[in-house]
Amino acid sequence: MKHNKKLYAWYQGWGRKYVKKRGVPHSIEVQIKDSPTEYAGRWTLYIPNYHELPPVGEYAFPKEVYFEVPANNKVLLDYMPWEHRVKVVSESMLNFFREQGFTDGYEVAVVKDVISRRGKIIETPKKYFALRFYTFDDELLDFQNEEEVVVKPTTDHILDIFTTKFSIYPNMRIKEGVEKKIFVLEHRTFDDALVFTEDIKKMIEEKGFIGPEIYSIEEFYKAFID
């Protein structure tokens, strides 16, 4: 039996279907740095389900980081993904997550400054945090494997350099009895997305949070491969 809660994905995308949003740089344009002059350190080598949970020692997420963006970008975002299972959020977005019970499975670093590639501080109207996830919600969702669609990205798709095929699940649903509304997945198709219910989508829109394009799970199929 399928759960009736519809799912959506907050996703930047690549290639021709990337939808540029004012104030939201693409993840390939930015860096999370340990200092204005030091790129992310050994914490990026942390492997969930292999290393200790939560991360400790050299694998622990820093308490403070720097968010480097292109100098000509005005940063207005409330949410955007980065690599190494990191997502950048505004203080309002983080508070919203916590209000919705999305409170564990990640470490929090304060973004001390938003900086240009030359290390110049860029003034922003919002305070930012970086969340690094170490637990995931794949087991809470029914991927509807029998309806799996195997696709090959277009030839100019950045992911084409890594693989020739991806599995898409256009009928993915929440499992019965699951009350959680916001999901972070380890599955390689969705690891760059934030998945949530229709209730969360409506609240994000009502509050005017700024981020990438929001796709229904059915629409995500086209956004991902083109």
Secondary structure, DSSP 4 states (H G I P E B T S, - for coil): ------EEEEE---GGG---BTTB--GGG-EEEEETTEE--GGGG--TTTS-SS--GGGSPPSEEEEE--TT-----SEEE-STTEEEEEHHHHHHHHHTT--SSEEEEEEEEEE-TTS-B---SS-EEEEEE----GGGEE--GGG-EEE---TT-GGGGT-S-EEE-TT-EEPTT----EE---STTTTTSEEEEHHHHHHHHHTT---SEEEEHHHHHHHHH-
